[in-house]
């Protein structure tokens, strides 16, 4: 099986301060990686460990988020054993390519499932930042 585990769920937030206060200060998650814009040094996201190689990823958005259920969902991510082999199996003749994350340097690619949800696959290697 190419999937090692569910790696993370990615969510949007209007306030990274509130994310940190709830998930880190109250629930005890650990900040594993901070997403920082290299151009201006601005923090735009957190990668949080909730133990057992399960993570939450939050990105700040500036637009208004309605308080409806599910509207902050961005994508889910599976950690895989061989990202190149899996990509070839899933995406034949597709423009989707394996690339490295901007600040975490992890190998990754994205697809949409049959319900149009975004699914990320990633693999850590020696060049990854965590």
C-alpha positions as CSV (number, residue, x, y, z in Angstrom):
1,X,0.0,0.0,0.0
2,X,1.5,3.3,-1.0
3,X,-0.2,5.3,1.8
4,X,1.7,5.4,5.1
5,X,-0.9,7.5,7.0
6,X,-3.2,10.5,6.9
7,X,-0.6,13.2,7.3
8,X,-2.7,16.4,7.7
9,X,-5.8,18.4,7.1
10,X,-5.4,21.9,5.8
11,X,-7.7,24.7,7.0
12,X,-8.0,28.4,6.5
13,X,-8.2,30.9,9.3
14,X,-8.8,34.6,9.7
15,X,-6.5,34.7,12.8
16,X,-3.3,32.8,13.3
17,X,-3.2,34.3,16.8
18,X,-6.5,32.5,17.6
19,X,-5.2,29.3,16.0
20,X,-2.1,29.3,18.2
21,X,-4.1,30.2,21.3
22,X,-6.5,27.3,20.8
23,X,-4.5,24.5,19.2
24,X,-1.1,25.2,20.8
25,X,-1.8,26.9,24.1
26,X,-5.0,25.1,25.1
27,X,-4.8,21.7,23.2
28,X,-1.0,21.3,23.4
29,X,-0.2,20.9,19.7
30,X,3.4,21.8,18.8
31,X,4.4,24.2,16.0
32,X,6.5,22.1,13.7
33,X,6.9,24.6,10.9
34,X,6.0,28.3,10.4
35,X,5.1,29.3,6.8
36,X,6.9,32.7,6.4
37,X,6.8,34.7,3.2
38,X,10.5,35.1,2.2
39,X,9.8,38.4,0.5
40,X,8.4,40.3,3.5
41,X,9.0,38.0,6.5
42,X,5.2,37.8,7.2
43,X,3.9,34.7,8.9
44,X,1.1,33.2,6.8
45,X,0.6,29.7,8.3
46,X,1.4,27.0,10.8
47,X,2.0,23.3,10.6
48,X,1.0,21.8,13.9
49,X,1.8,18.3,15.3
50,X,-1.1,16.6,17.1
51,X,1.1,13.6,17.9
52,X,1.5,10.2,16.1
53,X,2.6,11.8,12.8
54,X,-0.8,13.5,12.4
55,X,-0.8,17.2,11.7
56,X,-3.0,20.2,11.2
57,X,-2.1,22.9,8.7
58,X,-3.5,26.4,8.9
59,X,-3.1,29.2,6.4
60,X,-4.2,32.8,7.0
61,X,-6.7,34.3,4.6
62,X,-7.8,37.9,4.4
63,X,-11.2,37.4,3.0
64,X,-14.3,37.0,5.2
65,X,-15.0,33.4,6.1
66,X,-18.7,32.6,6.7
67,X,-19.4,30.6,9.9
68,X,-20.8,27.6,7.9
69,X,-19.5,24.2,8.5
70,X,-16.7,23.0,6.2
71,X,-16.0,26.3,4.5
72,X,-12.5,26.6,5.9
73,X,-11.4,23.2,4.5
74,X,-8.6,23.5,2.0
75,X,-7.3,19.9,1.5
76,X,-6.4,16.6,3.1
77,X,-3.0,15.0,2.7
78,X,-1.6,11.5,2.8
79,X,2.0,10.7,3.5
80,X,3.2,8.1,1.0
81,X,6.1,5.7,0.6
82,X,6.9,6.4,-3.1
83,X,5.5,9.6,-4.4
84,X,6.8,9.1,-8.0
85,X,5.3,5.7,-8.4
86,X,2.0,6.8,-7.0
87,X,1.8,9.9,-9.2
88,X,2.4,7.8,-12.2
89,X,-0.4,5.4,-11.2
90,X,-2.9,8.2,-10.4
91,X,-2.1,10.7,-13.1
92,X,-1.3,9.5,-16.6
93,X,-0.6,12.2,-19.1
94,X,-1.5,15.0,-16.6
95,X,0.1,18.4,-16.2
96,X,0.3,17.9,-12.4
97,X,3.9,17.7,-11.4
98,X,5.8,16.7,-8.2
99,X,7.3,19.8,-6.7
100,X,8.8,20.9,-3.4
101,X,6.8,23.0,-0.8
102,X,7.8,26.7,-0.8
103,X,9.1,26.8,2.8
104,X,9.0,23.1,4.1
105,X,10.7,21.7,1.0
106,X,8.7,18.5,1.1
107,X,7.9,16.6,-2.1
108,X,4.2,17.0,-3.0
109,X,1.6,16.9,-5.7
110,X,-2.2,17.6,-5.7
111,X,-5.2,16.0,-7.4
112,X,-9.0,16.2,-7.1
113,X,-11.0,13.2,-6.0
114,X,-14.3,12.3,-7.6
115,X,-16.2,14.7,-5.4
116,X,-13.8,17.6,-6.4
117,X,-12.0,17.7,-3.0
118,X,-8.3,18.5,-3.2
119,X,-6.1,15.7,-2.1
120,X,-2.4,16.2,-1.5
121,X,0.2,13.4,-1.4
122,X,3.6,14.1,0.1
123,X,6.8,12.3,0.9
124,X,9.6,13.5,3.3
125,X,13.2,13.0,2.3
126,X,16.6,14.3,3.3
127,X,15.9,17.7,1.8
128,X,12.6,18.2,3.7
129,X,12.7,20.8,6.5
130,X,10.9,18.6,9.1
